[in-house]
Amino acid sequence: MNAVPANGEAALTPGERSELIRLRAENALLRTEKDILLKAATGFAIDAGALSPGALGKPEPR
């Protein structure tokens, strides 16, 4: 059984902790890939004339 820390939340098992670390790393990688793809798609759209360079707004918040 997991010990309950002072903050009242159950402690993670070693398996849960390793999965959390893996998922955080995967999430960071996916965010980076999404940003790269967004920049590439924007560049292609500008080059194709489908999007004007001045029409770019702020990136979506995270």
Buried (B, 14 or more C-beta within 10 A) or exposed (E): EEEEEEEEEEEEEEEEEEEEEEEEEEEEEEEEEEEEEEEEEBEEBBEEEEBEEEEEEEEEEE
